[in-house]
Amino acid sequence: MSTLSVEMLAAAPTAPITSAGHAQLGTAVLIGIAVIVFLITRLKLHAFLSLTIGSLVLGAVAGAPLDKVIASFTAGLGSTVAGVGVLIALGSILGKLLADSGGADQIVDTILARAGERSMPWAVVLIASVIGLPLFFEVGIVLLIPVVLLVAKRGGHSLMRIGIPALAGLSVMHGLVPPHPGPLAAIDAIGANLGVTLALGVLVAVPTAVIAGPVFSRVASRWVDVAPPEKLIPQRPSEELERRPGFGVTVATVMLPVVLMLAKALVDVVVDDPDNHLQRVTDVVGSPLIALLAAVLVGLFTLGRAAGFGRDRLAGTVEKSLVPIAGILLIVGAGGGFKQTLIDVGVGRMILDISEDWSVSALLLAWLIAVGIRLATGSATVATISAAGLVAPLAADMSSTHAALLVLAVGAGSLFFSHVNDAGFWMVKEYFGMSVGQTIKTWSLMETVISVVGIAFVLLLSLVL
């Protein structure tokens, strides 16, 4: 098979690919990913443009007609943005409300006030995990860094003993738990059930955050001992507010979409009757769109109004929350286009054939692919989207549980060993006042612990579920 057009593959989607086809497709994948990596890391081109160009190169090298490649890319981009774009927007609004209203600070202050010296790292990882549910990783860091620095300074704690648990809680949520963009895009690409993925994601995230946070921080604090940088303790968002929402109502608002989606997943498993009235109700209120929309609408009152925001302030908060996600939406959309191009030129079929020939666990294969892309590009989101597109065909015959585990395997792989090509690496380095070597010993190794422990728990769950 000298050329691999979209039409030919559509006509015979299950036909095996010849050895020549495998070689051509393998070369196309390597060149396409290499182009993306080169553009992102060397030329510093935006990931959206890099993914777009990489998709076109992939299709051209695979021998597909260029017009079909363009059609595949645009179809994948459109379907991905349609599937996850609104959810990312709603999650961003909820996160902005949480930050601007002082709700995040209220959670932090309440938990820290009740934590003793020995339990402080555990309190910090709990705070980061709760705060990390609706917030993007970078926003979470900006919110928590002042707290980490203040706690370390006033309590005489090692900065790493407090900082690593905070980073671990945020990173685990970012990579494994929807509604973060990476997991949402992987769920969409693989066709997994969001409620089941959320439930299993939390199940994997909790022990992973504990091991990579409070436990690993004991080791990290011995390796690296730095003082909290005085000049990097900024003003906290709620210091300018006269009042802020209460602890209980803030936590309830943050957890509302999680509870609704988990309730839907539970009812689907227990009842399993599409005509049942309870299941029909939970299918609606537990859908990601309605669950997040409900949390945002509730948050306008429980967070915004409770902080004394008027209509204009609330409107401004919502508007400001949507500006930063434009780039994220474009990257996620382009990743969906790249995924669809991979599938339409036959890479999905090739991955199926290879996995059968090698007898490699689909979950381990997904993790390894995500690890490779993460190391090359430095972007967890790009690694998640690209790897999910490559392994999506493996989920065709999987149960909903194992499809969800496939998403988590990709998410775990996307967090492996953050280094100098990752913006998060430099953000952590500067905020904590560390050298490059110290950042590798702490942050980079913490990310590796999360990735390895995460896939270990995913593989364990696959044996019992």
C-alpha angles and dihedrals in degrees: 000000000000097000130032109205124182091239094055093050093045090054093052108019095164098044113120117250117237124240089257089051091051091051092048093046093045090052091047092052093048093047093045093051091042090055091050092048093047094049094047100041104031106027094030090226116167113269091239093059092040093053091046093052092042091054092053092048091049092053094045094051090046089058098244119146109264094232089056091048090053090048091051093048095049092045091051092046092050096047093047095050089045090052101045108009097089091045092053090049093050091047090052092051092050091049093050091049089050092051101040096044093055091244091126091051090048091056091047096048095045095051095042092050089060098042122097126216095267094044095047096100089050091049091050094051089049091051092048092049094051093043090044095059097080100018131084113243095251092049091048091053092051090051097045102038094077089051093047092049094046094047092047092048100043096039096043091237126153108263091228092050089060102027100051094056090050093050092044093053092050095044096048092052091046094054104034112025129066141249085059112107097246098053091041092053091047091050089051094047096045096039094235126161109260096211093050091045091050092050094047091041091058090045090055095037098057100060091035092055091047094052096042093041122038094011099046091040089069089062095039092052090056092050097044126030113180131158120238107267107246095208093055098063101105129187114280116241096241097052090089094051124095092211139002137199121280124261098246097048091045093053090045091053093049092047096044097091091043092052093047094049093045090049090054092050092048094049091047090056098041101038103026094179117122090201094054111112094220092051092048090053095047090046088062103038092038095051110113094243095052094039094053093039090053091050091050093049092047090045092056087067105027094044109018101038091039088059091051097256116161125209094274093050091048091049090050092050092052092047094049091049092061098051098071095050096062091089092044092052091050092049092047091046093049088048088055089051090051089049093052091048090052091052097044096051090052104259091127091058090048092053089051092052093047093049090052093048094046096038088223119163108256090225093052091045091052091050093049093049091050090047091053094050092044092053091048101043103026090221120116091195094051090046092050096048096043095045092046090054092051096049099034093103089059089068094060095098097028127113117245089258095054092043087056090049089052089057090050092048089055091046092051091050092050091064097054118132107334108210142162096314091060120088089211089061092060093042091056092043094054097041093051095039094235134148121245091259093050091048091053091049092052117020098028093047091045090056089049091051090052091050097047096041090045095055090043091058091044091054091046091052090049089060095055103033 
